[in-house]
Amino acid sequence: MGHGAVRESVAVFSGLRTEPGAWNSLVVPEAVRVFGYQDRAVTVLPTGTRLLRFEVERFLRTRPGSVATVLDGAGPRTLGPLPAGPTPAERIALFRPLVPPGTPGC
């Protein structure tokens, strides 16, 4: 079992949600959130899939020369192409696909 599988398993079984508006940690209050990676959600066009921009960029780094059209608060934009290889943050962070608020995380 790879390291990615372990991280995914912990997230799936914990039910912990840390995205803005859906924070459910009983131990750590949302006010002490350190990183804003989950604040930048985008819709990938034309599929309509909601992802974090962080994950779209991770995907593009694994496919050099690729681009993606996304919709965010400022309107549609093209991301990429990006340099190949993971960033230091991409080596340690992994986020699940976004689900609407009120939807169970598991």
RORO-320394 format. One record per residue: x negated, y, z negated of N, C-alpha, C, CB in turn; residue in one letter. Coordinates in steps of 0.2 Angstrom, whole numbers, plus 5000, padded with zeros to 4 digits. Glycine has a CB too. Layout:
BEGIN
XYZXYZXYZXYZA;...
This chain:
BEGIN
499649945000500050005000499650065000500550004994M;499750115005499350175005499550225000499350205012G;499150274999499250334995499950364996498750384995H;500050375003500650405005501350375002500750415012G;501250305003501850265000501950274993501750195002A;501450274989501450284982501850354980500850284978V;501650404984501950474983502650474984501550524987R;502850444990503550444992503950404987503550414999E;503650344985504050304980504150344974503650244979S;503650384971503850424965504350474966503150454963V;504350504972504850554973505550524974504650594980A;505550474977506250444979506550414972506150384983V;506150384968506450354962506550414956506050304959F;506150464956506250514951506850554952505650554951S;507050564958507650614959507450684958508150594955G;506850704957506650774956506650814962505850774953L;506950874961507050914967506750984964507850924969R;506351014969505951074967506051124972505251054966T;506451114977506551174982507051224979506951144988E;506951284981507351344978508051334979507151404982P;508451344973509151334973509351264971509451354980G;508951214971509051154969508651124964509051104975A;508251164960507751144955508151104950507451204952W;507951044948508251004943507750974938508650944946N;507151004937506750974932506951004925505951004933S;506950954920507150974914506550994909507450914910L;505950974912505350994908505051054910504850934909V;504951074917504651134919505151174922504151114925V;505251234920505751284923505551314929505851344918P;506051324934505851354940505451414940506551364944E;505451454935505151514935504351504935505351554928A;504151444933503351434933503151404940503151394927V;503551404945503351374951502751414954503951374956R;502251374956501651404958501551414965501051354955V;501751364969501651364976502351374980501351304979F;502351414985502951434989503051384995502851504991G;502651324996502751285002503451275003502351225001Y;503951264998504551245000505051305001504851204994Q;504751365001505151425002505251435010504851484999D;504951405014504951425021505251365025504251435024R;505851355025506251305029506351335036506951285025A;506351295041506451305048506951255051505851315052V;507251275056507651225060507351215066508451255061T;507151145068506751135074507251135079506451065073V;507151165085507551175091507351125096507651245093L;507751095100508451095100508751045096508651085107P;508451005091508750945088509150975082508250905085T;509051035079509351055073509151025067510051045074G;508550985067508350955061508051015056507750905062T;508151015050507951055045507351025041508451075039R;506751065042506151045039505751105036505651005044L;505351085032504851145029504351155035504551125023L;504251225035503751245040503051205039503651315040R;502951195033502351155031502251085034502351145023F;502851055034502850985038502850995045503550945035E;503151045048503151055055502451065057503551115058V;502051105054501351115055500951055054501051175051E;501051015049500750955048500850905054500950915042R;501450905057501550865063501150885069502350865064F;501150955070500850985075500050975075500951055076L;499750975069499050955068498850885070498850975061R;499350845070499250775072499250765079499650725068T;499550815083499650805090499350875093500350805092R;498650875094498350935097498650955103497550925098P;498751025104499051045110499751055110498851005116G;500151025105500851025105501151085102501050965101S;501751105104502051165101502751145099502051225106V;503051185095503751175092504151235092503751135086A;504751235094505151295094505551285087505651305100T;505551335083505951335077506351395076505451325071V;506851395072507251445070507151465063507951435072L;506951525061506951545054507351605053506251545051D;507251645047507651705046507451755051507451725039G;506951755054506751805059506951795066505951825059A;507251735067507451715074507051655076507451775078G;507151635083506751585086506051605087507051555092P;505551555086504851565087504551505089504551595081R;503951505092503551455094502951445089503351455101T;502851385087502351365082501851325086502551335076L;501151335086500651295089500451325095500951225090G;499951295098499651235096499151255090499151205101P;499051205086498651215079498051175080499051195073L;497451185076496851145076497051075073496351185072P;496751025076496850955074496550945067496550905078A;496850905063496650885056497050915051495850895056G;497050885045497450905040497150965036497650855035P;497451015033497251065029497151035022497651125029T;496751065018496651035011497351025008496251085007P;497851075008498551065005498851005008498951135006A;498850995015499150935018498850875016499050945026E;498250875013497950805011498250785004497250815010R;498550835001498850814994499550824993498450854989I;499850864998500650874997501050845002500750954997A;501550815000502050785005502750805003501950705005L;503150825008503850845006504350805010503950915008F;504950785007505450755010505850795015505950725005R;506250765019506650815024507150845019507050765029P;507350905021507850945017508550925018507751025020L;508850925012509550905012509950965010509750845008V;510650975012511051025009511051025002511651025012P;511051084998511151084991511851044989511251164989P;511751014983512350974981512350904983512951004983G;511850884988511750824991511250784986511550824998T;511450724985510950684981510250674984511250614979P;509750684980509050674983508850604985508650704979G;509150554983508950484984509450454989508950444978C;
